[in-house]
Amino acid sequence: MSVEVVYALPDRHVSVEVELVHGATVEDALVRSEIEGLVEGLDLSRSVIGVFGDVVKLDRVLAPGDRVEIYRALTMDPREARRQRVHDERKQD
């Protein structure tokens, strides 16, 4: 079965399609993708992993066509980012 492993950066994304046996897990997909070697500084042991937007554990069994997503840590709280944008817009007026 085929699944996709993806990691998004601010300026680009890395996507690796891997072939796995039925019953393979998220961890199997991450290992097979070798994505840690493709993205400098990526540490899967410290990353949150999801499938189609739902956070999952590494032992989750995958289905054909699943997209395994590696999430980056937020650099700023989304509410604070919005406050900052509003502040900057007001300064321009």
C-alpha positions as CSV (number, residue, x, y, z in Angstrom):
1,M,0.0,0.0,0.0
2,S,1.1,3.5,-0.7
3,V,1.1,6.3,1.9
4,E,2.6,9.8,1.9
5,V,4.9,11.3,4.6
6,V,4.9,15.1,4.7
7,Y,6.7,17.9,6.6
8,A,5.9,21.6,5.9
9,L,8.4,24.4,6.4
10,P,7.6,28.1,6.1
11,D,9.1,28.3,2.6
12,R,8.7,24.7,1.2
13,H,7.4,21.3,2.0
14,V,8.9,17.8,1.8
15,S,6.8,14.9,0.7
16,V,7.9,11.3,0.4
17,E,5.6,8.6,-0.9
18,V,6.4,5.1,0.5
19,E,5.2,1.6,-0.2
20,L,4.4,-0.4,2.9
21,V,2.8,-3.8,3.7
22,H,-0.8,-3.9,5.0
23,G,-0.8,-3.5,8.7
24,A,2.2,-1.1,8.7
25,T,2.2,1.6,11.3
26,V,3.0,5.3,11.4
27,E,6.4,4.5,12.7
28,D,7.1,2.1,9.8
29,A,6.2,4.9,7.4
30,L,8.5,7.4,9.1
31,V,11.4,5.0,9.1
32,R,10.8,4.0,5.4
33,S,10.5,7.6,4.3
34,E,14.0,8.5,5.6
35,I,12.6,12.0,6.0
36,E,14.9,12.9,8.9
37,G,17.8,12.7,6.5
38,L,16.0,15.1,4.0
39,V,15.3,17.9,6.5
40,E,18.1,19.5,8.4
41,G,17.4,19.7,12.1
42,L,14.2,17.5,12.0
43,D,14.1,15.3,15.1
44,L,11.2,12.9,14.9
45,S,11.6,11.9,18.5
46,R,10.5,15.4,19.5
47,S,7.8,15.9,16.8
48,V,4.1,15.5,17.0
49,I,2.7,13.2,14.3
50,G,-0.7,13.1,12.7
51,V,-2.7,11.5,10.0
52,F,-4.9,13.9,8.0
53,G,-4.9,16.5,10.8
54,D,-5.5,14.1,13.7
55,V,-2.7,13.6,16.2
56,V,-1.8,9.9,16.4
57,K,0.6,7.6,18.2
58,L,3.4,5.9,16.3
59,D,1.7,2.5,16.6
60,R,-1.4,3.5,14.7
61,V,-2.0,1.2,11.7
62,L,-2.2,3.0,8.4
63,A,-4.6,2.6,5.5
64,P,-3.8,2.9,1.8
65,G,-3.6,6.6,0.8
66,D,-3.1,7.9,4.3
67,R,-1.0,11.1,4.7
68,V,1.4,11.0,7.7
69,E,2.1,14.6,8.8
70,I,5.0,15.8,10.9
71,Y,4.0,19.0,12.8
72,R,6.4,21.8,13.7
73,A,6.3,23.5,17.0
74,L,4.5,26.9,16.9
75,T,6.9,29.8,17.0
76,M,4.2,32.0,18.4
77,D,0.8,31.5,20.0
78,P,-1.8,32.0,17.3
79,R,-3.7,34.5,19.5
80,E,-0.6,36.5,20.0
81,A,0.2,36.5,16.3
82,R,-3.3,37.9,15.6
83,R,-2.9,40.6,18.2
84,Q,0.5,41.5,16.6
85,R,-1.1,41.7,13.1
86,V,-3.9,44.0,14.4
87,H,-1.4,46.2,16.2
88,D,0.7,46.5,13.0
89,E,-2.3,47.3,10.9
90,R,-3.4,50.1,13.3
91,K,0.1,51.6,13.2
92,Q,-0.2,51.8,9.4
93,D,-3.4,53.8,9.5
